[in-house]
Every structure is written in structure tokens, then in C-alpha cells.
Amino acid sequence: MKDKPPSDRRTFANEWDEIGYLHDKLLYWLYQRADPRKASLYAPRLERLLLTAASDHDAILGEECWSLVHEAKGELESAIESRENEVRLIRRLYEFSRGAPYEAIAIKDYGYDDLSDRLDLLAILYHDNGDLDKAVATLQESKKLCREHGIEFDADDMLQDYMKEKRNPQQAAAS
């Protein structure tokens, strides 16, 4: 994990270069620093870019960015919708490229470990939006995916916490 935020930049090669930069800023402030207030400073700029570059919601990176924008703005339902679509798009990429000569190149940035990470993030959104059943089911799906593909499941602590919360909601509410 980085201790410092991504370096500030003022020039970009193109629109997607700037989107990537803002994506990294939002990731840092939302997940590494858990500072949604600071993340929200970058969200409007990223949203403006996404309105022209990814308004059709059919780009994996675009959907990830939309989810981050909505999360930074506190719009959890919309963040969930975008994250769910991102997961669907990754799975569709797997389907289309399976067995093709370009398969390794097509999924280079979206391996099964990346899909597991997206499912874990989706589970957090479900949890934060009050849907503990979906959060647990999504983490279990992520764990199964990891097991099937020989990947370490790194959200086991979260799954255990959510399961405990499910078994004893009063105790979870008190903490």
C-alpha cells in the first residue's frame, strides 16, 4: 500500500490518461486513506470526463470509475449498479476471449484475482448500503472463484466479520 497519494499532474496525453490519473486518486483516498471527503474533491472532474468518454457504460475501466465517483459522492445505490456492471463486463470479456489466440492479452488487466477484488469491493458496497445477505453471498462467490483458480482469497477476515454480524446483529450495531 502506498503511503503517499499519486503525484499531482497537470498535463495528460489524452482523456483516458486523465481518467486513469483521477481513478488512482479516488482509489487512494477512498480505500487506502478511507477519506471520502478528500476523494470527493476529485469526483466531479472525473465525472465530467466520464460523461464524454464512458457515458455508454460498456467499458470496464469506465464502470469502475463510475462506481468510485458515486461512492465518493455517497451515492451507494449507483455505485453498486456500476460495480455490478463492471463485474458483468469482466465476465463477458472472459466469455468472448476464452480459447481465442488473444485470450492472454485480452484479460491481462482483468485476471481472476482482479475479478475477486471487484467482488470484494462490491460486497463492501452492499454492506455499507445495508444489504448484509448480498455482501456475504458476494464474498462467498469471491472465495469460490479464488479456490477454483488457485488464488489467495484475501477478504476472509471481512467475510468472517460479516458472518458474525449476520449471526448477531445487535452486537454489531453496538460496536
MORA-V955495 format. One record per residue. PSI is psi as a letter, one per 20 degrees, with the letter a starting at -180 (* if undefined). OMEGA is omega in degrees with one decimal (999 if undefined). Layout:
# MORA-V955495
psi=PSI omega=OMEGA
psi=PSI omega=OMEGA
This chain:
# MORA-V955495
psi=p omega=178.8
psi=p omega=176.3
psi=h omega=-177.3
psi=q omega=178.0
psi=r omega=175.6
psi=q omega=-179.2
psi=q omega=176.6
psi=q omega=178.6
psi=q omega=178.2
psi=i omega=-179.4
psi=q omega=-176.2
psi=q omega=-179.4
psi=h omega=-179.4
psi=a omega=-177.3
psi=g omega=-177.9
psi=h omega=174.2
psi=g omega=178.2
psi=h omega=176.7
psi=g omega=178.1
psi=g omega=178.1
psi=g omega=-178.8
psi=h omega=174.8
psi=g omega=-179.2
psi=h omega=177.6
psi=g omega=-179.9
psi=g omega=178.0
psi=g omega=-178.7
psi=g omega=-174.6
psi=h omega=179.2
psi=g omega=-169.9
psi=h omega=-179.0
psi=h omega=-179.1
psi=i omega=-178.5
psi=l omega=-179.0
psi=n omega=-177.5
psi=h omega=178.5
psi=g omega=179.2
psi=h omega=178.5
psi=h omega=-176.5
psi=i omega=176.9
psi=h omega=-178.2
psi=i omega=-173.9
psi=g omega=-178.1
psi=h omega=179.2
psi=g omega=177.9
psi=g omega=179.4
psi=g omega=178.5
psi=g omega=178.6
psi=g omega=-179.0
psi=h omega=179.3
psi=h omega=177.2
psi=h omega=-173.2
psi=h omega=-173.5
psi=k omega=-177.9
psi=i omega=-178.7
psi=i omega=174.9
psi=k omega=177.5
psi=j omega=175.8
psi=p omega=-177.8
psi=g omega=179.7
psi=h omega=177.6
psi=g omega=-179.9
psi=h omega=175.9
psi=g omega=179.4
psi=g omega=177.2
psi=g omega=179.6
psi=g omega=179.3
psi=g omega=178.9
psi=g omega=-179.2
psi=g omega=179.3
psi=g omega=179.0
psi=h omega=179.8
psi=i omega=179.9
psi=j omega=-179.0
psi=m omega=-171.8
psi=h omega=179.4
psi=g omega=179.4
psi=h omega=177.1
psi=g omega=178.0
psi=g omega=-179.2
psi=g omega=179.9
psi=g omega=-180.0
psi=h omega=176.5
psi=g omega=179.3
psi=h omega=176.7
psi=g omega=178.7
psi=g omega=177.5
psi=g omega=-179.5
psi=h omega=177.2
psi=g omega=178.4
psi=h omega=177.7
psi=h omega=175.8
psi=g omega=177.2
psi=g omega=-178.6
psi=g omega=-176.3
psi=h omega=-174.8
psi=i omega=-177.3
psi=p omega=177.2
psi=i omega=-179.7
psi=q omega=-179.7
psi=h omega=-178.8
psi=j omega=-173.9
psi=g omega=-177.3
psi=h omega=179.8
psi=g omega=-176.2
psi=h omega=-175.7
psi=j omega=-177.8
psi=g omega=-178.5
psi=j omega=-176.2
psi=l omega=177.7
psi=a omega=-179.1
psi=h omega=176.2
psi=h omega=177.1
psi=g omega=177.8
psi=g omega=177.4
psi=g omega=177.7
psi=g omega=-179.6
psi=h omega=177.1
psi=h omega=178.1
psi=g omega=178.2
psi=h omega=176.8
psi=g omega=178.5
psi=g omega=178.1
psi=g omega=178.7
psi=g omega=177.2
psi=g omega=-179.5
psi=g omega=-177.7
psi=h omega=178.1
psi=j omega=174.6
psi=j omega=179.6
psi=m omega=-176.1
psi=h omega=179.3
psi=g omega=178.5
psi=h omega=178.8
psi=g omega=-179.3
psi=g omega=-179.7
psi=h omega=-179.4
psi=h omega=176.4
psi=h omega=176.7
psi=h omega=176.1
psi=g omega=178.2
psi=g omega=179.6
psi=g omega=178.7
psi=g omega=178.1
psi=g omega=179.5
psi=g omega=179.9
psi=g omega=-178.6
psi=h omega=-174.9
psi=j omega=175.7
psi=k omega=-178.7
psi=q omega=176.2
psi=p omega=175.7
psi=o omega=-173.4
psi=j omega=178.6
psi=k omega=-177.7
psi=h omega=177.3
psi=g omega=179.1
psi=g omega=178.5
psi=g omega=179.1
psi=g omega=177.7
psi=g omega=-179.4
psi=h omega=177.9
psi=g omega=178.0
psi=g omega=178.7
psi=h omega=178.6
psi=g omega=-179.2
psi=h omega=-174.9
psi=m omega=-176.1
psi=h omega=-179.5
psi=g omega=-179.9
psi=h omega=178.5
psi=h omega=-179.6
psi=h omega=-179.7
psi=h omega=-176.6
psi=* omega=999
